[in-house]
Amino acid sequence: MRVDLTTKPYNLDAEGIKWVKDTITGMSIEEKIGQLFINMGSERTEEYLTGVLNNYHIGGVRYNPGMAEEVYEQNKILQENSKIPLLIAANTEAGGNGACKDGTYVGVEVKIAATNDTKYAYEMGRVSGVEAAAIGCNWSFAPIVDINRNWRNPIIATRT
C-alpha cells in the first residue's frame, strides 16, 4: 500500500517526504518497534525521560496531570531528546485542564450540549487546543464519542 504524503493529513513537500524516507531508512528494528508504543510517564525527571527515549524509542507519551510549567518542561525535554518528534497526548475534552491542572476548565460535553449552541463547543475546542499546544501537547483525546447506553455509568454520563 502506498501512502500519498502530499495529501491530507500529511501535506508534505518534497523536503518533508525526503526527511520521512531518510528517517525510516536510518532506523533500527528496535526504533521502528518502539514507535508503536505510547509511554504513560511515571516521572518527569530528565534522567527518567531520556532513559525511556533511549531504551524504548517510544512514539509518544501520555503523562499524569501536573502544573503547566512542569508539563511544558517535561515535553521540552522529551522533544529535544527524541530522534523523531513525539506525539504528546492530553485529555482535552473538557478544556485546557485536561492538558495541565491549571488549564481552563470549560465544561463536560453534556453541559456544552445543553446550551444547544455550537459556539460553546467551538470555544471549548479552541481553548483546549490553544492551552494544550502552549505546553507542547500535539495530540488530543477529544472529542469523546461515547454512546450512553447505561445511565448508571458514572463516567460516560457527563461525556455523552
ZADO-1210 file (C-alpha; in nm, 4 decimals, padded with zeros to 6 digits):
<atoms>
<atom x="00.0000" y="00.0000" z="00.0000" code="MET" pos="1"/>
<atom x="00.1374" y="00.3392" z="-00.0964" code="ARG" pos="2"/>
<atom x="00.0651" y="00.6457" z="00.1114" code="VAL" pos="3"/>
<atom x="00.0487" y="00.9824" z="-00.0616" code="ASP" pos="4"/>
<atom x="00.2371" y="01.2102" z="00.1776" code="LEU" pos="5"/>
<atom x="00.1476" y="01.5191" z="-00.0273" code="THR" pos="6"/>
<atom x="-00.2223" y="01.4985" z="00.0656" code="THR" pos="7"/>
<atom x="-00.4185" y="01.5282" z="00.3902" code="LYS" pos="8"/>
<atom x="-00.3403" y="01.4732" z="00.6676" code="PRO" pos="9"/>
<atom x="00.0321" y="01.4935" z="00.5870" code="TYR" pos="10"/>
<atom x="00.0579" y="01.7749" z="00.3300" code="ASN" pos="11"/>
<atom x="00.4346" y="01.7295" z="00.2998" code="LEU" pos="12"/>
<atom x="00.6541" y="01.8939" z="00.0405" code="ASP" pos="13"/>
<atom x="00.9482" y="01.7181" z="-00.1301" code="ALA" pos="14"/>
<atom x="01.1855" y="01.8084" z="00.1553" code="GLU" pos="15"/>
<atom x="00.9442" y="01.6706" z="00.4158" code="GLY" pos="16"/>
<atom x="00.8958" y="01.3470" z="00.2223" code="ILE" pos="17"/>
<atom x="01.2743" y="01.3063" z="00.1933" code="LYS" pos="18"/>
<atom x="01.3076" y="01.3526" z="00.5718" code="TRP" pos="19"/>
<atom x="01.0441" y="01.0826" z="00.6351" code="VAL" pos="20"/>
<atom x="01.2047" y="00.8330" z="00.3972" code="LYS" pos="21"/>
<atom x="01.5589" y="00.9002" z="00.5203" code="ASP" pos="22"/>
<atom x="01.4480" y="00.8761" z="00.8831" code="THR" pos="23"/>
<atom x="01.2719" y="00.5427" z="00.8350" code="ILE" pos="24"/>
<atom x="01.5657" y="00.4026" z="00.6378" code="THR" pos="25"/>
<atom x="01.8043" y="00.5034" z="00.9173" code="GLY" pos="26"/>
<atom x="01.6015" y="00.3451" z="01.1982" code="MET" pos="27"/>
<atom x="01.6926" y="00.0156" z="01.3643" code="SER" pos="28"/>
<atom x="01.4249" y="-00.2505" z="01.4038" code="ILE" pos="29"/>
<atom x="01.4103" y="-00.1659" z="01.7774" code="GLU" pos="30"/>
<atom x="01.3446" y="00.2001" z="01.6946" code="GLU" pos="31"/>
<atom x="01.0696" y="00.1074" z="01.4489" code="LYS" pos="32"/>
<atom x="00.9014" y="-00.1185" z="01.7028" code="ILE" pos="33"/>
<atom x="00.9343" y="00.1497" z="01.9713" code="GLY" pos="34"/>
<atom x="00.7357" y="00.3908" z="01.7556" code="GLN" pos="35"/>
<atom x="00.4304" y="00.1696" z="01.8125" code="LEU" pos="36"/>
<atom x="00.4272" y="00.2398" z="02.1868" code="PHE" pos="37"/>
<atom x="00.2975" y="00.5265" z="02.3978" code="ILE" pos="38"/>
<atom x="00.4567" y="00.5651" z="02.7395" code="ASN" pos="39"/>
<atom x="00.2457" y="00.6544" z="03.0411" code="MET" pos="40"/>
<atom x="00.5082" y="00.8700" z="03.2078" code="GLY" pos="41"/>
<atom x="00.5529" y="00.7985" z="03.5777" code="SER" pos="42"/>
<atom x="00.8235" y="01.0595" z="03.6398" code="GLU" pos="43"/>
<atom x="00.9233" y="01.3963" z="03.4992" code="ARG" pos="44"/>
<atom x="01.2934" y="01.3845" z="03.5772" code="THR" pos="45"/>
<atom x="01.5262" y="01.4350" z="03.2828" code="GLU" pos="46"/>
<atom x="01.7035" y="01.1093" z="03.3685" code="GLU" pos="47"/>
<atom x="01.3791" y="00.9105" z="03.3534" code="TYR" pos="48"/>
<atom x="01.2532" y="01.0795" z="03.0355" code="LEU" pos="49"/>
<atom x="01.5772" y="01.0416" z="02.8409" code="THR" pos="50"/>
<atom x="01.6079" y="00.6837" z="02.9657" code="GLY" pos="51"/>
<atom x="01.2649" y="00.5960" z="02.8239" code="VAL" pos="52"/>
<atom x="01.3562" y="00.7560" z="02.4916" code="LEU" pos="53"/>
<atom x="01.6956" y="00.5869" z="02.4675" code="ASN" pos="54"/>
<atom x="01.5822" y="00.2441" z="02.5858" code="ASN" pos="55"/>
<atom x="01.2391" y="00.2116" z="02.4264" code="TYR" pos="56"/>
<atom x="01.2329" y="00.4624" z="02.1366" code="HIS" pos="57"/>
<atom x="00.8679" y="00.5441" z="02.2096" code="ILE" pos="58"/>
<atom x="00.6417" y="00.7115" z="01.9551" code="GLY" pos="59"/>
<atom x="00.4537" y="00.9178" z="02.2108" code="GLY" pos="60"/>
<atom x="00.3653" y="00.9847" z="02.5692" code="VAL" pos="61"/>
<atom x="00.0588" y="01.0254" z="02.7869" code="ARG" pos="62"/>
<atom x="00.1513" y="01.1714" z="03.1232" code="TYR" pos="63"/>
<atom x="-00.0011" y="01.2179" z="03.4656" code="ASN" pos="64"/>
<atom x="-00.1558" y="01.5593" z="03.5367" code="PRO" pos="65"/>
<atom x="00.0705" y="01.8386" z="03.6515" code="GLY" pos="66"/>
<atom x="00.1022" y="02.2153" z="03.6552" code="MET" pos="67"/>
<atom x="00.1575" y="02.3827" z="03.3172" code="ALA" pos="68"/>
<atom x="00.5176" y="02.4761" z="03.3901" code="GLU" pos="69"/>
<atom x="00.6229" y="02.1212" z="03.4804" code="GLU" pos="70"/>
<atom x="00.4334" y="01.9632" z="03.1899" code="VAL" pos="71"/>
<atom x="00.5905" y="02.2148" z="02.9498" code="TYR" pos="72"/>
<atom x="00.9390" y="02.1338" z="03.0834" code="GLU" pos="73"/>
<atom x="00.8709" y="01.7602" z="03.0534" code="GLN" pos="74"/>
<atom x="00.7530" y="01.7972" z="02.6942" code="ASN" pos="75"/>
<atom x="01.0513" y="02.0169" z="02.6082" code="LYS" pos="76"/>
<atom x="01.2937" y="01.7544" z="02.7435" code="ILE" pos="77"/>
<atom x="01.1137" y="01.4805" z="02.5515" code="LEU" pos="78"/>
<atom x="01.1076" y="01.6624" z="02.2169" code="GLN" pos="79"/>
<atom x="01.4666" y="01.7889" z="02.2454" code="GLU" pos="80"/>
<atom x="01.5973" y="01.4393" z="02.3179" code="ASN" pos="81"/>
<atom x="01.3849" y="01.2331" z="02.0803" code="SER" pos="82"/>
<atom x="01.5278" y="01.1397" z="01.7414" code="LYS" pos="83"/>
<atom x="01.1755" y="01.1595" z="01.5977" code="ILE" pos="84"/>
<atom x="00.9126" y="01.4167" z="01.7059" code="PRO" pos="85"/>
<atom x="00.6808" y="01.2607" z="01.9620" code="LEU" pos="86"/>
<atom x="00.3047" y="01.2554" z="01.9879" code="LEU" pos="87"/>
<atom x="00.2232" y="01.4075" z="02.3269" code="ILE" pos="88"/>
<atom x="-00.1331" y="01.3343" z="02.4330" code="ALA" pos="89"/>
<atom x="-00.3763" y="01.5183" z="02.6574" code="ALA" pos="90"/>
<atom x="-00.7379" y="01.4593" z="02.7630" code="ASN" pos="91"/>
<atom x="-00.8738" y="01.7940" z="02.6465" code="THR" pos="92"/>
<atom x="-01.2404" y="01.7031" z="02.6166" code="GLU" pos="93"/>
<atom x="-01.3491" y="01.9495" z="02.8875" code="ALA" pos="94"/>
<atom x="-01.0944" y="02.2260" z="02.8383" code="GLY" pos="95"/>
<atom x="-00.7266" y="02.3044" z="02.8802" code="GLY" pos="96"/>
<atom x="-00.7371" y="02.1492" z="03.2261" code="ASN" pos="97"/>
<atom x="-00.7000" y="01.8134" z="03.0510" code="GLY" pos="98"/>
<atom x="-00.3506" y="01.9149" z="02.9459" code="ALA" pos="99"/>
<atom x="-00.2465" y="02.0597" z="03.2829" code="CYS" pos="100"/>
<atom x="-00.4015" y="02.1073" z="03.6252" code="LYS" pos="101"/>
<atom x="-00.4009" y="02.4854" z="03.5954" code="ASP" pos="102"/>
<atom x="-00.5599" y="02.4891" z="03.2492" code="GLY" pos="103"/>
<atom x="-00.9054" y="02.6336" z="03.1908" code="THR" pos="104"/>
<atom x="-01.1987" y="02.4065" z="03.2708" code="TYR" pos="105"/>
<atom x="-01.4751" y="02.4875" z="03.0213" code="VAL" pos="106"/>
<atom x="-01.7274" y="02.2119" z="03.0898" code="GLY" pos="107"/>
<atom x="-01.8056" y="01.8487" z="03.0250" code="VAL" pos="108"/>
<atom x="-01.9768" y="01.7605" z="02.6991" code="GLU" pos="109"/>
<atom x="-02.3256" y="01.7297" z="02.8467" code="VAL" pos="110"/>
<atom x="-02.3055" y="02.0906" z="02.9736" code="LYS" pos="111"/>
<atom x="-02.1935" y="02.2181" z="02.6351" code="ILE" pos="112"/>
<atom x="-02.4638" y="02.0180" z="02.4575" code="ALA" pos="113"/>
<atom x="-02.7284" y="02.1545" z="02.6968" code="ALA" pos="114"/>
<atom x="-02.6638" y="02.5054" z="02.5640" code="THR" pos="115"/>
<atom x="-02.7749" y="02.3894" z="02.2173" code="ASN" pos="116"/>
<atom x="-02.5299" y="02.6435" z="02.0747" code="ASP" pos="117"/>
<atom x="-02.2341" y="02.5306" z="01.8627" code="THR" pos="118"/>
<atom x="-02.0316" y="02.8401" z="01.9550" code="LYS" pos="119"/>
<atom x="-01.9719" y="02.6902" z="02.3005" code="TYR" pos="120"/>
<atom x="-01.8480" y="02.3643" z="02.1528" code="ALA" pos="121"/>
<atom x="-01.6194" y="02.5631" z="01.9220" code="TYR" pos="122"/>
<atom x="-01.4849" y="02.7712" z="02.2117" code="GLU" pos="123"/>
<atom x="-01.4230" y="02.4631" z="02.4239" code="MET" pos="124"/>
<atom x="-01.2197" y="02.3135" z="02.1405" code="GLY" pos="125"/>
<atom x="-01.0352" y="02.6387" z="02.0776" code="ARG" pos="126"/>
<atom x="-00.9432" y="02.6924" z="02.4431" code="VAL" pos="127"/>
<atom x="-00.8409" y="02.3288" z="02.4788" code="SER" pos="128"/>
<atom x="-00.6224" y="02.3401" z="02.1694" code="GLY" pos="129"/>
<atom x="-00.4533" y="02.6702" z="02.2476" code="VAL" pos="130"/>
<atom x="-00.3714" y="02.5760" z="02.6059" code="GLU" pos="131"/>
<atom x="-00.2554" y="02.2224" z="02.5234" code="ALA" pos="132"/>
<atom x="-00.0357" y="02.3440" z="02.2375" code="ALA" pos="133"/>
<atom x="00.1182" y="02.6123" z="02.4613" code="ALA" pos="134"/>
<atom x="00.2702" y="02.3433" z="02.6830" code="ILE" pos="135"/>
<atom x="00.3765" y="02.1147" z="02.3993" code="GLY" pos="136"/>
<atom x="00.0816" y="01.8784" z="02.3583" code="CYS" pos="137"/>
<atom x="00.0062" y="01.7874" z="01.9978" code="ASN" pos="138"/>
<atom x="-00.2439" y="01.5014" z="02.0294" code="TRP" pos="139"/>
<atom x="-00.5865" y="01.5414" z="02.1847" code="SER" pos="140"/>
<atom x="-00.8076" y="01.2655" z="02.3165" code="PHE" pos="141"/>
<atom x="-01.1157" y="01.4662" z="02.2240" code="ALA" pos="142"/>
<atom x="-01.3887" y="01.4937" z="02.1262" code="PRO" pos="143"/>
<atom x="-01.5316" y="01.1951" z="02.3059" code="ILE" pos="144"/>
<atom x="-01.7885" y="00.9974" z="02.1130" code="VAL" pos="145"/>
<atom x="-01.9158" y="00.7684" z="02.3872" code="ASP" pos="146"/>
<atom x="-02.2669" y="00.6343" z="02.3468" code="ILE" pos="147"/>
<atom x="-02.4727" y="00.6460" z="02.6636" code="ASN" pos="148"/>
<atom x="-02.6411" y="00.3059" z="02.6879" code="ARG" pos="149"/>
<atom x="-02.6155" y="00.2689" z="03.0637" code="ASN" pos="150"/>
<atom x="-02.7308" y="00.5714" z="03.2617" code="TRP" pos="151"/>
<atom x="-02.5761" y="00.4197" z="03.5739" code="ARG" pos="152"/>
<atom x="-02.2258" y="00.4576" z="03.4294" code="ASN" pos="153"/>
<atom x="-02.0758" y="00.7488" z="03.6281" code="PRO" pos="154"/>
<atom x="-01.8006" y="00.8198" z="03.3748" code="ILE" pos="155"/>
<atom x="-01.9848" y="00.8244" z="03.0443" code="ILE" pos="156"/>
<atom x="-02.2872" y="01.0088" z="03.1795" code="ALA" pos="157"/>
<atom x="-02.1293" y="01.3551" z="03.1514" code="THR" pos="158"/>
<atom x="-01.9157" y="01.2778" z="02.8434" code="ARG" pos="159"/>
<atom x="-02.2008" y="01.1958" z="02.6053" code="THR" pos="160"/>
</atoms>
